[in-house]
């Protein structure tokens, strides 16, 4: 159909190409393309959102249903339960418990156990030495207190009183059984007092030996303490584990404490001897005088008991003789009984003579 104009409008044949540019035609094409691009972008964005939601749900379900993954955590360094800490109180009982627990610890190799046993054993020995030094300190302090001027003056008065003490009279009229009981008590006391006197007599020579030994022991302890302090000041080996480090520090700590107490004990021991020598001599004099007096009294009491026994057996023998004489005037069985009694009485008298 040929092109033409109808009512002011240009008509175009369908077979004719569309003009590239007509008034308002460019804007129409751009609007159509914009709408198409917007629809496509909105559709793509919606699809992506749906895929993200579906993917998240699937991942969550997979994670929830998946079995837990086993992770090998690093094992802690083998250690004995409640290992002693160098700053904590250390006791012999606690260290012995640590020694016992070493045998049950399967995580430690034998070399480590051997070294730990040695360290703990040395620590126990040092603690026992520490306790002995403290006991020695207490004993020395007690000797110094007892050797006060007041006690020495009182001891001198007692020595004078013992030397001037009169002899006690013996209960000669007491029954034999009572005298025998007194003799038994006196003999027991005499034996005990002799032991105490022997101990006092040996104390002075013992002190002389200790006085000669103390300076060397003080020097050795002082040098060892200086060595221990120097060793404790050295840096720790960073490759040593905490358990072994704690055991070594424990030994160094108790070693220094033991040496410090040892030095104090030796110094006080020497001071206590110097302070109490005079009182020791006075105590020895008193004990010697009391033993001598008790020995005399015991011997006199023994003589009295023997005399009482002889007197009693003599009386029994005479009574038996009288009984035998009277029995002779009676029937023969009575005479034989009396003779037997007389024989027994004679044997008792001979026994009493032997005891005397």
Protein Blocks (a to p, Z undefined) as FASTA:
>chain_A
ZZddeehiacddfkbccdfbdghklmmmmmmmmmmmmmmmmmmmmmmmmmmmmmmmmmmm
mmmmpccddddddddddddehiacfkbccdfklmmmmmmmmmmmmkbcfklmmmmmmmmm
mmmmmmmmmmmmmmmmmmmmmmmmmmpfklmmmmmmmmmmmmmpccddddfkbcfklmmm
mmmmmmmmmmmmmmmmmmmmmmmmmmmmmmmmmmmmmmmmmmmmmmmmmmmmpccdfkbc
fklmmmmmmmmmmmmmmmmmmmmmmmmmmmmmmmmmmmmmmmmmmmmmmmmmmmmmmmmm
mmmmmmmmmmmmmmmmmmmmmmmmmmmmmcfklmmmmmmmmmmmmmmmmmmmmmZZ
